[in-house]
């Protein structure tokens, strides 16, 4: 039997008892089914039939060398999200011509390393990144292969607030390493750190921790690790931590801070942000951000137990997003209604929406501030 199964009360993987594996290599140990991996790869590959295609395995999903080598032997190419993942792919036996370099916010140092390798393609995510690749290739006398993301303006008929590819959608790309500089440029952020979060971990050692506590002042490095650390964490906890950091930034980036630190912000922002928001809409977006500062931030999160990630109920997702929008607009509508005698003023009535449930440590909430508090 392939995959995981029980035989005489002993858990096995591809017919090999897990206790025997633990005894041979020690614990902790991660065990994967090579048979299931091969079966799933062949199913996807076979679905394309004779149509020309090439599957690329995203190493960010799991960069274990054994898995990568197995997929390479099956004919897979590699999708690397950093220069370090390119190194992992090469150690697994992938040639540069089989590697696509993806990901937003590639640093200049990463591009300097990647361009000379002769990769299958570098997926460029902004005009600025394309210019940097071109400059490096020209200086080295090389031709760099690049891939571009195209906006086809085709409506996939999904919910308008989660659809992409339409002309009405705007995007903003943030270089996370640059995010560290951006936080430092505004003097750091003050926020509640509701639990201790490791700095490092995963494929490297843990170098320290972002300490838990109320009103902690975080510099750029600590803010970045609090938002992005994967060690000792679920994806759902990372989603919440990232929202808490964004909320702290929203609350503290007021016009005075921006004006008094403009030069530092501009210097950090030069390599941090790329967007297709037209200049004519920037004022509208800024007005929206300033208005958002005075109200609780609600959050509709597509996480368990609301949905099963392996079999999401899209009707539930659509209804949840629509209800969140309807609830928010209902608050706005109440604020616009004339005050009746003996009733609170519109501004008072709109200040604190009634929560649907007592907030818990979940990113599904009517008041993100309560959930993010220590």
ABEGO torsion letter per residue (X at the ends): XBEBBBBGGBBBBGGBBAAAAAAAAEOBBBBBBAAAAAAAAAAAAAAAEABBBBBBBBAAABABAAAAAAAAAAGBBBBBABAAAAAAAAAAGBBAAABBBBEBGBBAAAAAAAAAAGBABBBBABAAAAAAAAAAAAAAGBBBBBBBBBBAGBBAGBBAAABBGBAABBBBBBBAAAAAAAAAAAGEBBBBBABBBBBEEEABBBAEBBBBEBGBBBBAAAAAAAAABABGBBAAAAAAAAAAAAAAAAAABBAAAAAAAAAAAAAAAAAABBBABBAAAAAAAAAAAAAAAABBBBBBBBBOAABBAABBBAAAAAAAAAAAAAAAAAAAAAAABBBBBGBBBAAAAAABBBBABBBBBBABBABAAAAABX
